[in-house]
Amino acid sequence: MTPTIADPAAQTKQSLGQTGHAIPATVRPTPTADHLLHAPLDQLLREQRVSRVIDSSITDEYFCGAALLDGDGALVLHLPVGRDPGERDEAVRKLIAAVHHLSEDAFPGPIATTDVTKHVEGVL
């Protein structure tokens, strides 16, 4: 399963430049892979300034979530509904890792991330 870092259809031209890029470490600390793997999920959400977790309307079985930065730099997660809690947990941890450009090698599980901004920024 391959979640995306952004859903370009739901983005505006203005927000595309911010999508998938971490804001300064003084505001959102870069976690270690060990911390991402073992910290309680609610703690990670607070540390990473996740302002909202939104139920995504995307029903594609291969979509596992998206991470976006809102106007004030807070992280917003879009997650599909009705998924196994373990899959959602893995998706959130990998999306946070992707926002910080951390290697996915330390993370078990089949979910992989794709930064779609690399594919759409030049199109606009």
Kinemage of the C-alpha trace (Angstrom):
@kinemage 1
@onewidth
@group {chain A} dominant
@subgroup {mainchain}
@vectorlist {calphas} color= white
{ca met a 1} P 0.000 0.000 0.000
{ca thr a 2} L 1.339 3.400 -0.908
{ca pro a 3} L 0.015 6.481 0.895
{ca thr a 4} L 0.670 9.853 -0.624
{ca ile a 5} L 2.085 12.882 1.124
{ca ala a 6} L -0.443 15.135 -0.588
{ca asp a 7} L -3.593 14.913 -2.645
{ca pro a 8} L -2.966 17.414 -5.467
{ca ala a 9} L -6.662 17.644 -6.314
{ca ala a 10} L -7.384 18.980 -2.827
{ca gln a 11} L -4.522 21.498 -2.871
{ca thr a 12} L -4.351 25.078 -3.964
{ca lys a 13} L -1.440 26.436 -5.946
{ca gln a 14} L -0.389 28.501 -2.912
{ca ser a 15} L -0.202 25.533 -0.521
{ca leu a 16} L 1.640 23.158 -2.858
{ca gly a 17} L 5.006 24.724 -2.054
{ca gln a 18} L 4.553 23.909 1.638
{ca thr a 19} L 3.242 20.382 1.283
{ca gly a 20} L 5.464 17.634 2.576
{ca his a 21} L 8.204 19.943 3.889
{ca ala a 22} L 8.986 20.176 7.595
{ca ile a 23} L 8.863 23.579 9.260
{ca pro a 24} L 11.823 24.684 11.419
{ca ala a 25} L 12.988 22.219 14.059
{ca thr a 26} L 12.435 24.803 16.793
{ca val a 27} L 8.710 24.482 16.102
{ca arg a 28} L 8.472 20.814 15.101
{ca pro a 29} L 11.399 18.736 16.409
{ca thr a 30} L 12.764 16.094 14.078
{ca pro a 31} L 12.122 12.781 15.803
{ca thr a 32} L 14.526 9.871 15.690
{ca ala a 33} L 13.358 6.687 14.002
{ca asp a 34} L 13.391 4.969 17.401
{ca his a 35} L 11.146 7.666 18.867
{ca leu a 36} L 8.734 7.404 15.933
{ca leu a 37} L 8.588 3.641 16.357
{ca his a 38} L 8.090 3.532 20.118
{ca ala a 39} L 6.511 6.761 21.389
{ca pro a 40} L 2.797 6.638 22.166
{ca leu a 41} L 0.838 7.926 19.189
{ca asp a 42} L -0.927 10.684 21.146
{ca gln a 43} L 2.483 11.971 22.299
{ca leu a 44} L 3.777 12.044 18.701
{ca leu a 45} L 0.692 13.945 17.550
{ca arg a 46} L 1.276 16.630 20.214
{ca glu a 47} L 5.036 16.869 19.584
{ca gln a 48} L 4.549 17.180 15.834
{ca arg a 49} L 1.851 19.854 16.152
{ca val a 50} L -0.821 17.743 14.465
{ca ser a 51} L -3.727 20.143 14.591
{ca arg a 52} L -6.323 17.897 12.983
{ca val a 53} L -6.900 14.343 11.863
{ca ile a 54} L -9.471 14.423 9.089
{ca asp a 55} L -11.450 11.450 7.793
{ca ser a 56} L -10.538 11.328 4.115
{ca ser a 57} L -13.184 10.763 1.483
{ca ile a 58} L -10.660 8.831 -0.636
{ca thr a 59} L -11.753 5.196 -0.722
{ca asp a 60} L -8.958 3.739 -2.868
{ca glu a 61} L -7.613 0.658 -1.095
{ca tyr a 62} L -4.017 1.785 -1.732
{ca phe a 63} L -4.476 5.208 -0.148
{ca cys a 64} L -3.361 5.085 3.486
{ca gly a 65} L -3.225 8.792 4.277
{ca ala a 66} L -1.827 12.219 3.536
{ca ala a 67} L 0.128 14.779 5.572
{ca leu a 68} L -0.278 18.472 4.818
{ca leu a 69} L 0.848 21.694 6.476
{ca asp a 70} L -1.841 24.279 7.108
{ca gly a 71} L -1.309 28.040 6.869
{ca asp a 72} L 0.250 28.349 10.329
{ca gly a 73} L 2.573 25.373 9.885
{ca ala a 74} L 0.522 22.875 11.888
{ca leu a 75} L 0.416 19.367 10.502
{ca val a 76} L -2.946 18.050 9.264
{ca leu a 77} L -3.406 14.336 8.634
{ca his a 78} L -6.003 12.953 6.239
{ca leu a 79} L -6.674 9.280 6.969
{ca pro a 80} L -9.132 6.894 5.331
{ca val a 81} L -11.976 5.658 7.513
{ca gly a 82} L -12.689 2.048 8.352
{ca arg a 83} L -9.089 0.863 8.339
{ca asp a 84} L -7.413 -1.441 10.826
{ca pro a 85} L -6.072 0.569 13.805
{ca gly a 86} L -2.613 -0.964 13.308
{ca glu a 87} L -2.569 0.206 9.681
{ca arg a 88} L -3.600 3.731 10.715
{ca asp a 89} L -0.893 3.785 13.384
{ca glu a 90} L 1.754 2.712 10.862
{ca ala a 91} L 0.515 5.261 8.316
{ca val a 92} L 0.690 8.150 10.808
{ca arg a 93} L 4.220 7.247 11.895
{ca lys a 94} L 5.447 6.905 8.309
{ca leu a 95} L 3.759 10.147 7.234
{ca ile a 96} L 5.485 12.017 10.070
{ca ala a 97} L 8.789 10.411 9.046
{ca ala a 98} L 8.181 11.511 5.450
{ca val a 99} L 7.467 15.112 6.494
{ca his a 100} L 10.919 15.119 8.096
{ca his a 101} L 12.520 13.347 5.108
{ca leu a 102} L 13.562 10.396 7.306
{ca ser a 103} L 14.389 7.050 5.727
{ca glu a 104} L 11.603 4.488 5.770
{ca asp a 105} L 14.155 1.679 6.160
{ca ala a 106} L 13.753 1.619 9.965
{ca phe a 107} L 9.990 1.103 9.740
{ca pro a 108} L 8.505 -2.361 9.393
{ca gly a 109} L 5.325 -2.930 7.448
{ca pro a 110} L 4.200 -2.693 3.841
{ca ile a 111} L 3.209 0.997 3.719
{ca ala a 112} L 5.483 3.248 1.659
{ca thr a 113} L 5.177 7.008 1.134
{ca thr a 114} L 5.325 9.111 -1.997
{ca asp a 115} L 5.900 12.865 -2.045
{ca val a 116} L 3.588 13.859 -4.868
{ca thr a 117} L 4.733 17.483 -4.734
{ca lys a 118} L 7.851 16.355 -6.614
{ca his a 119} L 5.528 15.422 -9.475
{ca val a 120} L 3.127 18.375 -9.527
{ca glu a 121} L 5.107 21.514 -8.572
{ca gly a 122} L 6.525 21.920 -12.073
{ca val a 123} L 3.088 21.449 -13.666
{ca leu a 124} L 1.534 24.582 -12.124
